[in-house]
Amino acid sequence: MIRKLTSFSTRHRWLTVVVWTVLGAALSFGGQALMYDVTDSQAGDFLPKKYDSAVALRTAEEKFGTKPDANALTVLVAREDGGKLTPDDQRRIEGTAADLGHRRIVAPEPEGLMRDHSQTPRVSPGAVAPDRSFRLLTVSLDGNPADPGLQDVYKDFRDTAKDEFARADLRVGFTGGIASTVDNADAEETTGKVIGSLTMGLIVLLNVLVFRSPAAALVPLVAVALIGGVASGAVVGAAKLFDIRLDPSTPSLIGVVLLGIGIDYFLFLMFRFREQLRNHPGQDARTAAAETTGRVGGAITSAALTIVAAFATLGLASFGQFRVLGPAIAISVLVMLLASLTLMPALLAVLGRGMFWPSRAWKKEHTGGVGARLGRAVSRRPLRYVLGSLVLLGALGAGAIGMKMSYDQQGLPETAAVRTAEQISRSLPAGVSDPHTVYVRSTNGGDIEESSLTGMTRSLAGTRGVGEVGKPVLSKDRTAARVDLFLSVESDTQKARDLVAGPIRDAAARTAPRGTQAHVTGTAAIYADISTAVEKDLRLVFPVAALLIAVILFLLLRSLLAPVVLMIAVGLGFVATLGASTLVFQNGLDRPGVSFTLPLVLFLFVVALGTDYNILITDRIREEMERPVGARHAVAEAVRHTAPAIATAGIVLAGSFAGLAASPATQEIGFATGLGIVLSSLVLSLVLVPALAALLGRGLWWPRRSGRTPGQEPNRDHSSACSALPRGAVIATSSSRSGPGSR
């Protein structure tokens, strides 16, 4: 199947390149235009319906016609001279707010499929500070706060509001909702561009150093960008078709994953293509490209399917943010796999030896180098390297002791929105800009009397940590009521979550009128429920993902012991990475804990992506052991041939993920995944796994017998097949019986 596909793509190489180019342009345009139609920044929308905050949100929508507004922002209005607001100031604030609430904001003309965000903002007066130093306004805009079109509308409103209030000698500040989103994006824009440029520069530099060719450095980047456009369009199309909402961070994660594995797969192909041309000087480029992909395609397919299987397990998660992330990345990886078997070989067939121009050094095989020395060292003293690896991984893994989950927003930049929120919190309850609500709903269809809620409001007001409780508001049919309350602590902290999940919910449930049920929602309530959902998902997804990866390894390696060795290795790598991340963020930076998404995302990325490198080194070890040589010599040869590709690919992939560390929202994931990939590629794949293989010898393939011991009479057919195999392979290639190309 793989050989037929690659043969067709190389035979019709120009057609393949044109088709992918057209698809990339079309789907990239459509994906970018519709991406913000399928993303949802409301965390509560990802919760299962059974959770308390989700029930409260449904009551709010069904009985009061309201939904959480991710764009709701708070506007602080104060005197320019810092004095107290006078009655005249109050009237001017109300008049200006009314004018702003009737003024339509016209957005720039949308391009293509982009949505027109022109609208009239909803502006309503809010609280006045006890010392009359400022007054608050609440403003709402419709749309996705991550959409650049809506952000332009907000900026227009912000600038207009500043000018209008300035005429009355008043100053304004903006915080919460889209105001915070825009300020954070502006603060990170320059950093993001610099990190992106450095990542691209790292990839180009490594490829130039390895291949000494501009084409080998630039062609993979262009190809991966093209494939990324196709994958983006495919994910958005699937989301639109099945009415799925993606988390706003999903597109950036997909981009990083595709950049990393795409460059990796192209590197694997280029190393093997170069070897093929070196060993067959008279072979034309089309045949060499087809032969290369036919041999390496099996290993690439197995590696990609490992990632797909791992992320597919997220479909079992109850938390929607995880449940939609898995299929999105799985679709993207499948697109990259298809491109690896079609577009990449077609490009190799088109460029041929020009891929490595102007270098000529590649035409001669080099038997020395770091890879060769590492292979000899590991094979001669395997026990020393096993113990050294275990000590390193164990020391890092010890950091995971005492690890805590954090749902706080850590590391946010110091912006105008943050300063405005701090000013508000000094005069009003900390949660005034992010209120929580208790929804009371009749369970028997009877009316709710406002007087029956007096006990509840008193109990809530007497709860430590509650700053203020609003007056109950009944629904039109009087079968539901809402009670707003403001916390005296910041809503996005662990204290707030503990307060809502414990005392507030207990008080509401205990004092709810007979025949009713009370449910609490708000930022702290939602994240408290997310915490419960995530804990359940971790207990389910971890073992299922590990089992699926083990099954794939068993089918690939056709051994019981080898998959166990690899799974133990990647498990140690996962624990070491998690421990190191805990040491850095929880202990070193004194944060409440690591991000609640880190363990699951890290497990999937490090185990699935790290297994790629283990598959390549293990498959090459098996190939070398098929030859009539000692097991340790086979391990040394396997490390010598595969080290350049695995090390280069690992550094590229780690660098891609490290770019995420520039954004506070993905800082922990970027650091941890980058470190995990480095450990997987340089420590596990090039040291620990080869050292264990040297210790176990051919017993690694138990119960299947692999290869022959020195001195054994070779099988005639197998001997002739081995003699036809090139000896200069740089990455995992197939042998006549068990390589990936023969499957």
N, C-alpha and C positions, 0 to 999 in steps of 0.2 A: 504493500500500500504506500509506504513512505517513498520507496524507490520509484514507483509509478508517478507519484505526485511531483517529486523533484525532477524526474526525467522530463515530464511535460513542461514544467516551468523553465527549465534550462533550454529545452528545445524551442520553446516559444518565448525566449527571454525578453524581447522587446515588448511583446504583447503583455506579458506579466507585469513589467515595469509600468507600462501605460495604464493598465487597469488599476493597479494599486495607487498610482498617482491621482487618477480621476476620483477613485473612491476616497482617498485621503482628503482631497480638496473639498469634495461635496459633503462628506460626513463631518469633517472638521467644522465647516461653516454652519451646518445644521446643528451640530452638538453645542457649539458656543452660543448660538442664538437661543436655543431652547433649554440650556443647562439650568438656568434660574427658574424655569417653570417646573422643574422636577426636584428641586432641593427645598428642604424645610428646616428652618433654624429653631423650631419649637421642640425642645427636648420632650415635652409632655406628649407630643403626638406619636412618639415612638414607644410609649409604654403600653403594655397589655391592658385591655379594658377593665380587668378585675381589680387593678390597684386603686387605692383610695383617691389619689389625686386625679386619676383618669376618670373615675366616677364623678368627681366634683366638676371636672371640665365639661363632661357631657351634660350635667345639670345646668351649668352656666349657659351652654349653647341652646339646650332644649327649652329651658324655662325663662331665660333672660335674653336670649339672642345675642350673647356675647362670646367671643373667642379670645384667647390670649393674643396680644398684639406685640409681635417682636419689634415693631417699629415705634411703639409708644415711647416718647422721650419727654424728659422733664426740662423745662426752661426756667432758669432762675433770673429774676429781674430785680435789680438793686440800683440805688442812686450812684451816680458817678463819684460823688464826693464821699461816699461811705456812710452817709447819715441815715437816720431813720426815715422810713416812708411816711409821707404826709397824706392826708385825705385827698389832696389834689393829685399826688403821685398815684394813689390807688385808682382814681378815676381815669387817669391817663393810661395806666396799665390795662385796665378793663377795656377802654376804648380801642387802644392799639391792638389788643388781643382779638377783639371782635372784627376789626378790619382785616387782620391777617387770616382769620377764619372764613372770610368771604372772598378772599383773593385767590383766583385760580393760578396755579403754577404751570406754565407751559414747558414741557420737556423738549429737548432737541429732537429733531425729526428722526424717528427710529429707522435703522438700516435693516433691510431684508426682513427676517422673521422676528426681529427684536420687538418687544412690546412697548406701546406708548404709555408712559407713566404720568402724563399730564393729569393733574387732579387738584382739588381744593382741600387743603389740610383741615383737620378737625382740631380746633383749639378751645380748651376749656380752662377756667380759672381753678387754682388749687389753693393749698394752704399758705398762710402768712406766718413768717417766723415769729415766735413769741416776743422777740425784741424789736420786731418790725424792721429788721435789717434787709429783708428781701421778701418777695412773693413768688410763688411757684405757678407755672402754667403747665398743662398737659397737652401734648400735641401728638396726633396720630396720622400716619401716612399708610397707604395701601400698597403692598408689594413685598417682594423678597428683599430684605435688608442687605443681602450680599450682591444684589444686582447693581452693576455700575449705573444703569439708567435711573434707578430709584435714588441712588446715592447722589446723583447730579441734582435731582429734584430737591432732596434734603438740603444740599449745599446752597441752592437758590433760595429756599425758605430761610435758612440760617443767615445768609447775607442780608436778605430783605429785613428780617426781624432786627438785626443789629442796627441797620440804618434807621428804621422807624423809631426804635426806642432811643437811639442816640439823639434824635431831634428833641426829645423830652428830657435830655440830660440823664438818661438811664442806661445802664449797661446790662448785658445779658450773658448767661452761661448755659451750656447745653450738656446734658448727661443722660445716660441710659439709652436702651434701644438702639436705633440706627445711629444716634449721635456717637455712642461709644464704638460702634462698628466702624464708622467712617474715620474717627480719630485714630483707632488702632491700625486700620489699613494704611492711613497716611503716614503714621509713625514707622510702619514696617516696610513701606514701599521701597525706600532706598536700600535698606538692608537686604530685602528680598532680591533686588536686582543684582546687588554685589555678590550675594551667595550663589545666585543662578549663574552669573558669569564665571565665578570661581569653579563651580561644578563642571561647567562646559570646558573651562580651561584645563581642569584636572584630567578629564577624559581625553582631550586632544593631546595634552602633554604625554600622558602614559602611552597612548597609541603611537605617537611619534617616536618615543624612546624605544618602544618594543619593535615596531615595524620599520621605523625610519622612512616613513612615506606619508605625504600629506593626504593622499587618497584614503589610506587606511585609517587616518585620524578623523576625516570629515565625513566620508560616506556613511559610516554607521550612525552618526548623529542625525544626518538628513533622513536616513531610512527610518530610524526610530521615531523621529518627529512625524513623519508621514503615517506610520503605523499607529502612533498615538492618536492622530486625528480620526482614523477609522475606528479605533477602540472607543474613543469618546462618543462618537456618533452612535455606535452600536449600543453603548450603555444608556445613553439618553433615549434612544429609540425604544429599547426594551422597557425603560421606566415609564415612558409615555404609553406604550402599548398595554402594559399591565397595571397602570395607575399606581406606580410605586414612587414613594418620596425618598430622596437621598439626603443624607446629612451633608451640610455645606463643606465639610472637610474631605468628603469622598473624592471629588475630582483631583485635589492635590495629591492625595495618597495614590490614586491610580496613576497619575503622571510620574510620580517618583518610582513606583513599582515597574512601570513599563520602561522608563529610561534605564533603570538598573538591569533588569533581566534582558531587555532588548540588546543593550551593549554587550552583556555577558554572552548571549547566544551568538551574536555576530562575531565576537572574539573567538569563541570555540570553533566556528566555521572557518574563520580566517587562518587560525593556526593550522588547522587540518588541511585547508586548501593550499597553504604555502608548502606544507610537507608533501602533499600530493604532487605539486608541480616540481618540487625538488627531486623527488624520486622517479618522476616520469617526465624528463625534459622535453620529449617530443609530443606529449599529449596536448590536445587542444583544450582551450579554456572551458568550453561547454561540457566536454566529457569529464574533465577534472572536477568541475563544480557539481555535476550530477553524482559522481563517485564519492566526493567529499560528503555531501549532504546525505547520501544513502548510508554511509557508514556512521556519521555522527548523529543523524536524524533520530535514531532510536534512543540515544541517551538524552537528547534535547527533549524529545516527546515525553519520556519518563519523568524528567525533571519538571517539565511544565505541568504534567498531569498531577504530580505530587502537590504543587501549589494549588491547582484547581480543587483537588480533593480536600485539602486542608481548609481552604476558605469556604468550600461548599458546606462544611459542617456548621458554619455560622447560620445557615438556614434553619437550624434547630433552636437557635437562641430565641428567648422570649422578648428581649429588648430589641426593638425595631431598628435602632441604629446599627447594631451588629448584624441583624438579620438581612438588611439591605446591602451592607458593605460586602458581605461574602459573595453573593451573585455578581455584583458589579465588578469586583476584582477578578472573579473567575471568568467572566465574559472577556475582560480585557486581556487576560493571560492566554485564553484560547485564540484571540485574534493575533496576539504576538506569536503564538506557536504556528499558526497557519502561515504568517509572514515569514517565519524562520525556515519553513519548508518550501516556500515559493519565491517570495520577493528577494530574500537574501541570496539564495543560490543564483537567481536570475541576474542580480547585480554582479556577482562574482563571475558569471559567464560572460557578461557584457564587458567588464573591465579586464578580466584575465590577469596576466602578469603586470599590467599597468597598475593594479591595486597596490603593488609593493615598489613602484617606481619612486625615486631613482636608485634605491638601495639594491646592491647586488650580493650583499653578505648572506642573504637568506638562501642562496643557491647552495651553500655549503653547510652541512650539519655540524653543530658545535657540541662536543661531548662533555665539556667542562661546565663551569658556572656554579652559581649558588644552588640551583636545583639539584645538580649532581652531587655536590658536597653534602647537602642536607639529606639526600637519599642514602648516601653511604653511611652517614652518621646515625641516622635512625635505624637502618637495617643492622648495623653492627652492635649497637647498644640499645635495643628496643625497650628493655625494662627501665633504663634510666630516663628515657623520654616519656614513657607512660607515666612514671611516678612524677616527673617534673610537670607534665600537663595536668595531672590530677591535683597536685599541690596548688598550681595557679588557679585552676577552675574552682577548687574547694575554697581557697582564700577569698575569691570574688563572691562565690555563692554564699559564704557565711554572712555577707551583708544583708541577705534577704531575711535573716532572723529579726523579728520585730517589725517587719514591713507593715505599713498601714495604707489603706486606700484613702485618697483625697479627692473630693469633688470641688475643691476651691479653684478659683481662677488664679493661677500663680504666674508671676513674672510678667504681668501686663505692663506696657510702657507707661511712663508718666505723661499723661495727655491732659488737654483742657477739660475733657469729660471727667477724668479722675479727680482733678482739682475742684471742679464744680460739685461733685458728689461729696467730697470731703467737707466743703463749706456747708452744704445742706445738713450733713450729719452732725455738725457742731451745734446746730440750733434745734433740729427736729429729730425724732426717732430715726435710728439708722436705716430702718426699713421703709421710710416714708415714700421713697421713690420706687419701691418694689413691694407693694402691699400683698398680704395674703388674705385669703377669703375662706370663710366657713360657709358651705352650702348645706342647708337643711331641706330635706325633701320628704313629703308625706309618703308613707308606705301603704296607706289604705285609701288614698284618694280624697281624704278629708281636708278641710281648710286649716290653715295655720294662722293662729292669732298672734299678732305682734307682742302682746303681753305675755304669751307663753314662752317667749325667748329671753325674758328678763334674767332668769336664772343663768342661762348660758352666757349672756354678755357679761354679767357680773363675775362669773367664774373665769372667763377668759381674761377679763381686765385684771383679775387678781393673780393671774399666772405670772410667775417671775420670768422676765424676758419679753413680755408684751408691753409695748409702750403706750398704745392707744387702741381702743375698740370703737368702731363706728356704729351708727344706729342701724338696726335691722331694716332691710328692704324686702318687701314681699313681691312675688311674681304676680302677673296679671290675674291668673286663675287661683291665686292664694294657696297653691299646693307646694310652694317652695319659698325659701327665704335665703337671703345672703347677708352675711355679717363680715364687713371688712375689718382687718386688724393690722396694725403696724408693729413690727418687732423692734426691740431696742438694740438689736445686734444686726450686723450686715447679713443680708439674705443669702449670700453665696459662701457662707462659712459653715464649718462643721458644727459650731455652736447652734446656729440657726436650724440646721437639719435635726440635730438632737432635740432641740426645743419643740419643733413642729411634730416630729415623729413620736415624741413622748408626751410631755405635759399638755400641749395644746390639743392634740387628737384625743387624749384621754379625757380632758375637760369637756370637749365638745360632745363626745360620745356619752359621757356620764350625765350631762345636763340637757341633752336633746329632749324636746317635748315627747310625750307618749305618742306612739304611732308615727314617729319620724326617724330618719337616719341622718347623721351629720358627717360630712366629708370635707376635708381641708385640701386646698390647692394653693399654689404659689411656687416660687423658685425653690425654696428650701424643701417644701413638701414633695415636689416632683423629683428632686434629686435624692431625697430619702428613699422614695420608691424605686428609683433607678438603682440605688445601692443594693436593694434587696434582689432586684431582677438580675443584676450583674453577678452577684454571688451564686445564684442558682445556675446561670449560664456557664460560669467557669467550671462548675462541677460536672456539667454535661458535655460541653464542647471539648475540653481537654482530653478526656479518654477516647472519645469518638474520633477526633482528629488524629491522635496518636495511632489508633487502631487502623484507620484508613491508610496512613502513611506506611505503617508496617506491612500491610497487605500489598501495597504497590511495590515496596522494596522486595518482598518475598517473590512476587511474580517476576520482577526484573532480574533478581540475582539467583532465583531458584535454589535457595538455601534457607535453612532455619536459623543458623548461628549468625551469619553475616548481617541480616536485618536487625537482630538483637543487638549486636555490637554497634551498629550505626545509630539505632534508636537511643541506646545508652549514651553514646557520644553527644548527640544533639540535645538530649535531655540535660546533660551536664552543662552544655553551652548555654541553654536557656536559663538554668538556675544561676549560672555565673553572671550572665548579663543582667538578670533581674536584681541580683545582689549588688552588682556594681552600680546600677541605677539608683537603688535604695540608698547606698552610701553617698552618692553624689547629691541627690535631690532631697531626700528626707533627712539625712544626717548632715551632709556638707552644707547645703543651702538652708537648712533648718525649716523645711516645709512640713506641713501636717502629715504628709505621706506622698506616695506616688499617685499619678493620675489613675482613676478607676478603670480606664480603658487599657492601660499599659500592659498588665499581665496577659490578657487575652490576645491583643494585637501583637505583642512581642512574641508570644508562643507561636502564633501562626506564621509570622514573618521569619523568625529565626529558625524554627524547625523546618518549615517548608522550603525557604530559600537556602538555608544552610545545607539541607539534604541534597540540593543540586550538586554542590561541590563534592559531597561524600559519594554520590552516585558516580561522578566522573573518576575520582581516584580509585574507588573500589572496582569499577568496571575495568580500569586499566590494570590494576593489580591482578584481577582474574585473567586478563589476556596474557600478561607476562608469565603467570603461573601455568599457563597452557604449554609453555615452551619447556624443553628439557633442561631446566636450570634449577638451582636451589631456591627455596621460597624467599629467603632474605635477599638474594640477588634480584629476584623478580620484584620485590618491594622497592629496592633501590632504583631499578630501571623505571618503575611506574612513577615514583616521585620525580625523577629526573625529567621525564617527558611531560608530566602534567603540571609541575610547579609553576612554570611561567604563565600558563593560561589561568590557573586557579588564582594565583596571587594577583595578577592584573585584573581579572574579573571581580575578585573580592574587593579590591581597593576601589574600583569604579563603582560597584554597587553600594559600598559603605559610604563613599563620598556623596552619592545621590541622596541617600537617606539623611546624611549629616546636614544637608541643606535645609531639612525640615526644622532643625534646631534653631534656625534664625527666627522662627515665628513662635511667640509664647504659647499659642494654641497647640502646637505640635512639637514643642521643644523637647519634652521627655521622650516622645516616640522617636524623634530624629536621632537624638543622642544614643538611646538604648539600642535601636535597630542597627545603627551604624556600627556600634561596638560589637553587637551580636554577630554581624556579618564578618567583621574582622576576625573574631574568635573562631567562627565556623570555618572560614577559608584558610587562615594561616595557622591556627592551632589544631583544630579538629581534623581537617582534611589533609594537611601536609605533615602533621606530627603524630597526633594521638591515634588516628585510624591506621596509618601505615605501621606505626610501632606495634599496635595490637595484632595487625596482620602478620608482622614478622614473628611475633611470639607464637601465634596460633598456627602459622604455616598453612598448609593446604587443608588443615582441619577447619579453617574458617568457612569452607564451603559445605560442611557437614549438613545433612547426610549425603549430599551429592559429592561424588569424587570429581575433583577438578585437576586436570593436567597430569603430568607424569613426573616422577622423581628422576634426578639425573641418573643416567645409565640405563634407563628403561628403554626397550626397543620401541621406537615411535611407530605409530600406525601409518601406513603408507599414504593413505589419502590425507590424513591430518598433517603429516610432515610436508607434503607438497603444498598444502594450503598455507601452512605457516611460512614456508619459504617464499611464498608470493606476497606476504604481508610486509609493508614498509616498516623499517625499524626506527624511523625518526619521528614517530608520532609525538605530538606535543600535548594532545589531550586524549581523552578516552576514545579509543577506536575499537572496531569489532574484530574479533578473530574469526576464523572460519566456522567455529561451532557456537560461540557464545557471545560475540560482540553485539552491540545494539543494532547494527545494520542487518544482521542475519535474522532478526526476529521478525 
